[in-house]
Amino acid sequence: MSSLKNIKSEIDTYANDSNFTELQIVEKLEKHYFNKKVNENLKLYKKGKKKVSEITKDLKISPRKFYAILEQKKIAHKKYNKD
């Protein structure tokens, strides 16, 4: 619990020194760590070691959002016809 207090105090001091609010800082940290986790999973996906269903469970996102990330990063993936 003491480490959480340290993190809170660091965020407070950073918010006082910069022109960001505490919530903006937390949102930026969330984006950073989410992107870091996505990149790790994309490496495993490219190598074929991890399936889409496993990745979406880990990241807690929908498969549709994961495929959008793949298209955004221009990574080849198999597209299924809805016919």
ABEGO torsion letter per residue (X at the ends): XAAAAAAAAAAAAAAAABABBAAAAAAAAAAAAAAAAAAAAAAAAAAGABBAAAAAAAAGBBAAAAAAAAAAAGBBBBBBBAX
